[in-house]
Amino acid sequence: MSAHRIWAPAPAASWEDAFLSGNGEYGIMVCGDPHAERIIVNHHRFVLPNGTHDVRPPELADRMPHIRELVLAGRGAEAAQLLTGGRELEWTQSFHPGFALTIDATRPGPVGDYRRSTEFDTGQVAVEWTGGRRRSFVSRADALVVTALDMGACTVGATGDLPGRPDDVRYECVAYRRGDLVFLRVRGHYPQVGGAYGFEGVTLLRGDVEVAGDRVVVRGPALLTTALDRVDSPRWRTGELEERLAAADTDYDRLLARHLPLHAVPYRRVSLDLGVPAADRELPVGELLARQLADPGVAQPALLERLFHAGRYLLFSSSGVLPPRLTGLWLGSWDAAWAGDFTTDANLNLQLAGANIAALPEVTAAHARLVAGQVDDWRRNAQAIYGARGLLAPARTDGEHGHLFHVHPQWPFAAWLAGADWLLYPLYEHHMVTGEPLGEVTGWLAEVADFFTDVVSEVDGAVALVPSYSVETGPPDADGQPVPVTVNATMDVAAARHALRVAAEVTGSDRWDGLRGRLPTYRVDERGALAEWAWPGYRPDDDHRHVSHLYPVWPLGEINPDDTPELAAAAHRALTLRGDENLSAHGSLHRALVAARLHDGNLVGVNLCKILGADMFFRSLMSSHNPGLAIYNADAAHALPAVLVEALAQAIRPGVVRLLPALPPDLPRGTLRGVRLPGRISVQELAWAPGLVRVRLVSAVPQTVEVRTPHGTATATLVADVPVELTLGSGS
């Protein structure tokens, strides 16, 4: 199982290189110093109040006719100002670390045979050396951080002094005895500007332990269990945490055994074997990364295989009460870029791209929890801004509410109409992959269609979407400055077309039929490229990280090489013309996902190497937002497995399965197991080598599918739950 772990021969040099574990609510970062350990503790709902907890969307409905007139008159910059409602830019509440548990050896000795490791299939992080060992995991079964110490005498404490802590966040750390039990408690007090009151962590220490001031002296082996809480008023729930800790099992291995069915089973559903030599699988993670940087233009299978498994591990570990944030579930300082929130105009969906197809429905369920908790706010957004029925989603949220208040003339998200369709797509895809009923999602999809019905405009006898916004960009004006508020941004057009079609499909209603046939069509510009705005007169902004106009390619599949070859060619042209701007991780992997849908394996490989060869992975295999390990960010780590699955297996059209549709050139052979495709088809095993493809498919329902590969096509008649094996090609 060496492909399912990482190890390093030295402690983390900074918190970014700490090894990670999480249960979808709590996360830990284990730095690994043998004699001076720091375990940074995180919670998905630890966000710093900043006064925006109760901010509501701007009331713009009465101004919308005038805003539309300005846009149609070519005065988009003025329209962008009005779309702010006169507000200054406000940010979501920033995600932040909780505290660090400190474990300091009483008599530090020499360290030999040091090794720290993460086991993906158990979630354990271990630190081992001659004469000492620590093991930690975050339990899904018991909602606890669990740490076993076996390192001789040491002192355990806690600290809130993490980098960037604001002066108005006050900590108190105490150690105390309650009967026969010894506890360590940390409380953080927030500034009182609306939002939460504070947060708390309580650790129970079992073993030969003794209170010593605000810390605990440990002599010999010990078990530490930690429970976390956030409170919205001064009524702390310390007693409840203490009772939960006292009731938990007292044995590390038994606690781990309770956790494993909830962690190992989902993790082990999918695996990737790229034929990596056994010796390479045993290399420390730093060596894997160094080999890739030494040859940046060629994807190294040993690293790519490990990143696939690490990506699924980190995605699953950061998903539970909420889906992953920009940093997953982990952070070691208080200066999170973009508030460490859920950036929904691109990043969140890219991180979720592998949830359904890489067999992690638990991740999709976490996303459903986020949406369900905010859908009422989306309704208020639609009413306040457009006077419309239905759902209008914000471009970012801290997880506390879904009101659209982050507005600025350069980022007029009130004009981003596609948000709800985009954010509901993973939930609809889950239905397509599993066949499970949509439930309340059916009503939400219908509300998105109703929203578009209410916001479309008549322009010279044609239906148009105005105002409209292609996220974070706009057609340049005469001075080269983007003017973001436009007519018919292609992403908005695609969302409207998808929303009306799917709403009719899932409800059986024909009430949207009249509008469906009148929606704008896509536009191909004079270069033969799919235009970012389906409206004449707009120039492209080609050097930009986002590729939102390719939404009809990925994930929607409305534009694809089989059904719409001309538009697919135009989309490919648009993709190749697009520059990279700052080589952001989400931009490169978004391009790779689109390239896979357009069956261009070479372009998939090029975009993978923009990440692999640009020093964008920390020792934990968490990723950075920009090259050179700039900005701790989960986009690449979480999205990369989806890119590989899309490159290896697709089922975009009913009755058609494509194998190796976009195989990157650096992956000549391998085996993929356990992925799931729309149409309720599972790929139990897909093996490939030069000139040869072998696959074992199983369907949850009877169906006949055409299996297309680079080495031939075959028809498979699938009986429910009965595997069918096919071999195509004659290579070896």
N, C-alpha and C positions, 0 to 999 in steps of 0.2 A: 504493500500500500504506500510505497515511497512517493508515488505521484500525488498522494493525498495528504501531504504534509510539507512544511518548510522548516528549515533549521538554520541557525546562524552560530558561528563560533565566538561571538562577542556580544555584550549587551548593546542595547540601542544607544546610539550616540545622541539622539534627540527624541522627543516624544513622537515625532512623525514615524520613526522606525520601530516603535513599540509593536509587539505582537498583540493580536486582537481576538476577543471572544465576545459573544453577545447572544441574547435570547429574544431579540426583537423589542425589548423594553429597556433593559439594562445593557450597558456595554463596558468592557474593561480594556485597558491598554497596559500591557505588562512590559516594563522597560528592561528588566532582567539583570540589574546589577546584583551579583551574588551576595554582597555584604550590605548594600544600601538600596534595596528594592523600592520602586515607586510604582504602584498600581493605580492608574488614573481611572476613576469611576465616572461613568456617564449614564444619563437617563434621557429617553427620547423626549420627555416633556420638560426638561430643564431649559427654559428660555427666559432671557433677561427682560423684565418689564421696561418699556421705553415710552409708554403713553399711547401706544397704538392698539391696545387690546380692545378698546371699544370704538375705534374709528369705523365709520360707515362709508359707503360709496358716495361719490358726489351726486347731487340731484341735477341731472342734465336733461331729463326728458323734454322739458319745455324749450330748451335751447337747441334740440336736435335738428329741427327743420333748418335753422340758420346755419348750424354746423355743416349740414349736408350741402347747402347752397355754396358755402365757402369752398368746400372740397371740389365740387363740380366746376367752380369758377377758377380752379387752379390756385386757390389760396389756402393750401393745406397747412402751412405754418401757422396761420391765424386760427384755423380749426383746431390744431393741436393745443394751442393755448387755451381755447375754450373748453376742451375736453378735460382739463385739469380741474375745472370748477373753481379756479382761482387759488388752488392749494399749492403749497410747497411740497417737494418730494418727501415722503415719509416711508420708513422702512419697517419691515416685520421685526418682531422681537427676536433677538439673536440667540441661537443655540449656544450653549456653553458647557464646559466640563463641570462636574460636581466638585470633586475633591480627589486627593491622592491618599491612599493607604501607604504608610511608610513602614518598612521592615528593615531594621538596622541590626547587624550582628553585634553581639556584645564583645567578642574577641575575634576580630577578623583574622583569618589565616591565609595561607597561600591557596591559590585557586588553580586546579589542574583539570584537564579534560572538560572544559566548560562547553556547554551546549544549551541553547534555548530553542524551543520548537513549538509549532502549532500543528495539531492534528485536526484536519478539516472534518473528518468523519465523526469525531467526538466533541469537537469544540474546546479541547483542552490546550492550555498553554503551559508548558513546563520549562523550568530553569534548573539545570543539573550541573553539578561539578563534583569533583572528588570531595566527599565528606558532606555534601548537602544537596537538597532537592526541594523545590516548591512546585506545586501543581495548582492550576486554577481553571475554572470554567464558570459559565453563567447558566444556571439551570432554567430550562423551560418548564420543567415539572413543578418546581418549588418557587420560582421567581426569586432566586437568591444568587448572589455572587459567592462562590465556594472556593476556598483556598486551603490547601494542606501544606503545613510547614514541617520540614524535617531538616533542620540546619543548625542544631545546637541552640545555645542561648541567644536571644535577640529581644529587641524592644519594638513593639508595634504601636504606631500612632497614626495620626491623620493630619492633613494640612490642606488649607484652602489657598495657599500661596502658589498659584499657578500663573504662568505668564499672562500679562494683560488684565489681571483682575481689576475691575473698577474700584475706585476708592469707596464708593457708596454701597458696595456689597460687603456685608459684615459677617464674619465667621466666628463660631465658637466650637471648640473641640474639648470634650471631657471624657474621662474614663471613670467608671464607677462599678460598684458591685450591687447586684439586686439578688438578695438571698445567696444561693450558692453560685450564681452566674456572674460573669464579668463581661461588661459591655464597654464599647467605645462608641461615642456619639458625635456626629458632626452636624451642625446646623448652619445654613446659609440664609442670611436675611437680605431680601431685595429692597431697593428703594421703593417707596410707596407712591407709585405713579399710575396705579391701575394695573390689574393683572394679578399674578400670584404673589403671595406673601413671602414664601421662602421654601427651602427644601431641606431634606434631612437624610442622613445615612446612619444606620445603627448596625454595628458589628458585634456579634457574639463570639467570644474567644473561649475555646474548650481545650483543656489540657492542664499542665502545671503552669498556671498564669496568676499574676498578681498585679493589682493596680499600683502604679507609681506616678503620682501626679496626674497629668493629663494623658499619660501613655500607659501601656501594659507591658510588664516584663514577662517573657515567655521562656521557660526552661524545658527544652526537649520538644518532641513532636506536638503539634497543635492543629486544631481545625478552626478556621475563621469562616463565618457565614455573615453576609451583609444584605440588609434589606433597605430599600430606598423609598422615599415618599416626597411628594410636592404638596404644599398646602396653600390654599387661597385665603386663609384667615389665620390669626395667631393661635388657633387651636391645633397644636401639634398632636400627632397620633403616635407618639413614641411608644406608649404602652402597647398598642396593637402590633407595632413592629417587634417589640420585645417578645410578645406572646408567640408571634409567628416563628421567630428565630428559636425560641425555647422548644417549640413543638416539632421542629425539623429533626430529621435523622442526625445522629451524632457521628456517622461514619462516612468518610469521603467516597469510598467506592460504592456504597449503597446509594448515596445521593447521585452519583454519576450514573448508576444503573437505572435510576428513575428517569433521568434526563435523556438517556440515549434513544429510546423509542421515538421521542419527539424531535430529535435532532438527526440521528444517524439515518433513520429510515428515509426522510425526505432528501437528505444529502446524497445517499447512495443510489437514488433512482437513475441518475445519469452519469456516464463517465466517458472520457475521451482518451484513447490510446494512440499516440502518434508514432509508435515504433521507436521510442527513445531507448537507447542503450541503458541497461541497468546501472552502469557506473555513473552516467549522467544524471539519473534520477536521484542518486545519493549525494549530489553536489550541494553545498550550502547555497542558500538563496542569493547571496551576494555574488557568487561565482556565476550563477545562471544569468544574472543581470549584467555582469561584466562581459561575458561572452557575447551577449546581444549588442551591447554598446560598441564592442570591437568590430562588429560587422553590421552596422545599423540598417543597411538596405536589404538584408535577408532575414526573414523571420526564422528564429531558432526554435525548432519543434520542442526541445526540452523546456524552454521557457513558456512557449505558447500553451503547451499541455498543462503546465502548472498554473498558468494564469486562468485557464478555463476552470479548473477546479477551485482555485482560490476565489474567483469571481462569484461562482455559485455559493461558496461558503460564506463570503462576506455579504452577498445580497440576502441570503436567507437569515444570517445572524443579525442583520440590521432591520429585519421586517417582522412586525408582530402587532403591537398596538398601533403602529403607524408604518407606512412604507419607508424606504431609506431617504434620509436627508441628503443635502449636497455632500456631506461628509460621512454618509452612512449612518452610523450611530456613535461615532467616536470623534473626540476632539481633545487636545491637550492644552489649548490656550483659549483666551477669551476674545480673540480677534478673528472670529470666523469670517471668511470672505462671503459677501452677499448674505450675511446674517446666518449662514449655515442652515438656511431654510429649505423649503420645497420649492424649487424654481420650476414652475409647471409649463412654461412655454416651450421647453425642450428637454431639460435635464432629467426630470422625474420620469417621463415616458421612456427615455433612452435607457435609464437604469432598469426599468421594468421590462425592457424588450425581451428578455429571456425568461421571464417569470412563467409564462404559459408553455412555451415551446420547450423550455428546458426543465419542465416538470416540477415547478415550485408553485403550486396553486396557493400555498400559504402566503406567498408574497402578494399575489393578486388579492387575496382576502384582506391583507393589511391595507392595500390601496383602497379597497372597497370601504373599509372603516373610515379612512380619511374622507372619502367622497360623501358617505352617508352622514358624517358629522357636519358637513358644510353645505349640503345641497340647498337647505333653506336660505342660506346666505347667498348662494348663486341666484336664487329666485329674487331676492331683494336687489341684487346687482342689476338684473335685467329690468326690473320695474323702475328703479331709481334712475338709471342711466338712459334707458330707451323707452320707458313706459310700456314695456313689452311683457308678455307671458314668457314662461320658460326659464332657461338657465344661461347665465353668463358667468364664466369662471374667471378668477383672478390669475395673474401670471406668477404670483408667488404667495405663499402662505407659510406661517410659522407652525401650523398644525392646530392652532387655537380657534381660528375662525376662517371663513372663506370670503370675507368682504373685499371688494376690489377698491383699494385706496392708494396703492402704489402707482401714482400717476405723475407724469412729467411731460413737457412738450417734446422731448426727445424719445420718450418711451410711453406713448399714448395707449396704454393697455386697455383703456375703455373702448378702443376701436378694434381690439383683437376679438373677433367674433367666434373664432374656431375653438376656443378653450374647452368648453364643455364637451364637444364632440371628441376632441383629442384626448381628454382625460377619461372619458367613458370608454374609449376604444379598448384598453386592456380588459375591462370587464366584459365587453361584448366578445372579444377574442377568447376569453376563458370559456364562454358558452360555446363558441365554435369548436374549440379544442376538446372540451369534455362532454358536451351535450347537456350539461346541467341547466336546469331552468334559470332564466334570467331574474325571476322574482321582481323586486322593486326596480331593478335596472330597466325593465321594459318601460315603466312610466317615465323614468328619467330620459330615456332615448326619445320618447314621444315629446317630452317637454323641450328638448333641443330642437326638434323639428318645428314645434310651435314658435320657438324664439325666432328662428330664421323666417318663418312665415310673417311674423310681426315686424321685422326690421328691414326687410327688403324694400327697395325704392323703385319707382318707375322713372326711367330716364329715357326720353325720346321713344317711348313705347316698349322699352325693353326693361327686364328686371336687372337691377344692379345692387351690389352691397356697398353702401356708403354711409358713414365712414368705414374704412377697412384698414387693416394693419398687418404687414408681414413682419413678424416679430424682430425687433431690435434693428431694423433697417428701413430704408425707403428709397425711392428713386432720387438720384442726385439732381439738384437744381443747377442753374447756370454756373454757380460758383463751386459745384462739386459737393455741396452739403446735402445729406439725405433729408428728404421731406417725408416723414413716416406716415402721415395720414393721407390715404389714397382711396381709390375706387377699386373694388374687386381684387384684393390680394388673393393670389392663387390658393394659399392655404385656407382662407375663408371660403372661397368658392368650393374647394374640395370638401370642406366640412359641411357646407350646406347640402351639396349633392349627396354626400354619404348619409347625413342625418335624415333627410327626407326618405331616402331609399330604405334605410334600416328601420326607421319608425314604421313605415308601411309594412315591412316584412314581419316585424315582431308583434305588431298589434292587429294586423289584418285590416286596418282602416284604409279607406281611399281618400281621406280628407286632404291629403297633401298632393294628390295626383295633379291637380291643375297647376300648381306651382312647379312641380318637379320638371315638367317639360319646358319651362321657361327660364330655368336657372342659367346663369352664364356658362358658356363653354370655355375650355382652356384655349390659351392663345400661344402660338408659336411665333417668335420674333424673326426679324430679318436674318439672323444668324443661324436659324434652324433650331433654336433652343426654346424649351418650354419657358415662357415668360413668367416672371414673379408676380406680375399684375396683369390680369386679363382685361386690359383697358389700354387704348392707344395713347401714345405720346410719352410713356414713361420709359426712362433709361434704366438699365440694370445696375445694381451695386454688386459687382462681381467679386470684389475682395472682401468677403464677409464670412464669418464663421458659421452662421446659420444657413440651413438649406430648407427652410420651411415650405418653399414652393414645391418641394418634391414629396409633400404629404400624400398626394394621390398614388405615388409609387410605393413608398413605405411609410406607414404600415398598411394603408388602405388597399393597395393592390388593384385599384381601379385602372391605373395605367400599368400595363405589363407587356412583355414582348409577344405573348401569344394572342391576346385579344385586341390590343391597340398598338400594333408595331410602329406606326408613324409617331404616335405620341411617346412611345417608349424611346424611340430614337431621339426625339426632341428632348426628353428628360435626360438622356445620357449626354447629349450635347450640353445641356445646362450644367450638369454635374461636372463635366470636364472643364468647362469654362470658369467654374467657380474657384476663386483663390482661397487661400487658407487663413488669411488675416493673421491671427496670433497663434495658429496651430493648437487651438484649444482641443482638449480631449473629446468633448462631446461633438465638436464639429467634425473631427476626423472619423469617429465611429458612426456618426449619423451618415456621413458620406459612404462608409463601408456598407452599412445596412442597405442603402439605396442601390449601391453597386451590385450587391448580392441579388436583389430583386430584378436588376437589369441583366443578370447573368454574365457579369464581367468579373471573373476571378482575379485577373491581373490588377484591376482597380481596387478590389477588396484588399489584395496583398499590399498594394502601395499605401493605402490608408491605414492598414494595420501597422506598417513599418513607421509611419509618422508618429505612432505612439511608442512602439517597441524600441525604436532606435533613437529616441529623443530624451532618454533619461526621465521617464514619467512614472516609475514605480518605486515605492519605498520598500524597505526590507520586509515589511508585512505583506507586500503585494497589494496594499492600498495604493491608489494612483494619485497623480497630481493633475491639476487643471491645465497647466501649461508646461512646456518643456523645461528641463533642468530642475525638476522637482519643485516647481513653483506652484504653491497653493494646494494644500491637502484637500483632495476632492475624489469622490467615489465614482464619477461618471465612467471613466475608462474601465476601472476594475469591474463594475457591475454590468456594463454593456458588452464587454468583449465576448463573453460566452454566447450571447445572442448572435453576434456577427458570425461566429464559427458555425453555429447551428444553421443559420440562414444560408451560409455558403455551402452547406453539405446536404440539406434536406428542406424542401418547401412543398406546400400544398395550397397554393393560392387559388387555383380554380377547382371547383367541385369535380371529383372523378379523375384528377390528375395529381400524381406525386412526382416531383422532380428530385432526383438524387445527383449530387455533385453539380448543382446548377452554376456555382461560381467558385470552384475550387481554387484557392490561392496556389500559385506555382511552387511555393516552398513546402507544400504538404503533399508529397507524392503518394503517401500511403498512410493508412490509419484505420481505426475502428471507433465508431460512435455508438453508444448504447443508451436507450431509454428515452429518447426525445419524443415529443408528442406534437401532432400536426392538426391543423383545422380539418374538420371532417371526421373527428374521433378516431384518427389513425395514430398508432404508436409505432415508432421504429425501434423494435427490440434490439436490432443490431444492424449496423451498416458498416461494411468493411470495403476498403478500396485499395487498389494498387495500380500501377501503370497498366492500362488496357483492360481493367477488370473491376466489376462492382458486384458485391454480394450483399443481399439485404434480407432481413426477416421482418415482415410487417404483421401487425395484428390490428383488427378493427373491432370497435365496440358494437358495430351494427353490420349487417350484411350489406356488401356493396362491391361493385366492380370498379377497379381503378386502372388507369393507364400509367405505367411506371416508365418515366423517361430518364435516360442517363446519357452521358457523352458516348457510351459504348453500345447504345441500342435501346430499343423500347420493347416493353412486354406488357401484357394484360394480366392482371391478377384478380381472381374472383375470391373475395374475402368473406368467409363465414364468421359470424360474430364470435370473437374471443378465440379463434383458431389461427395460430401463426402460419404464414405462408412464406416460403423461402424462394428467392429468385437469384439467379446468377446471370450477369450479362457481360459480354466481352470475352476475350480469350488470352489476356495478358497473364503475366506471372508476377 
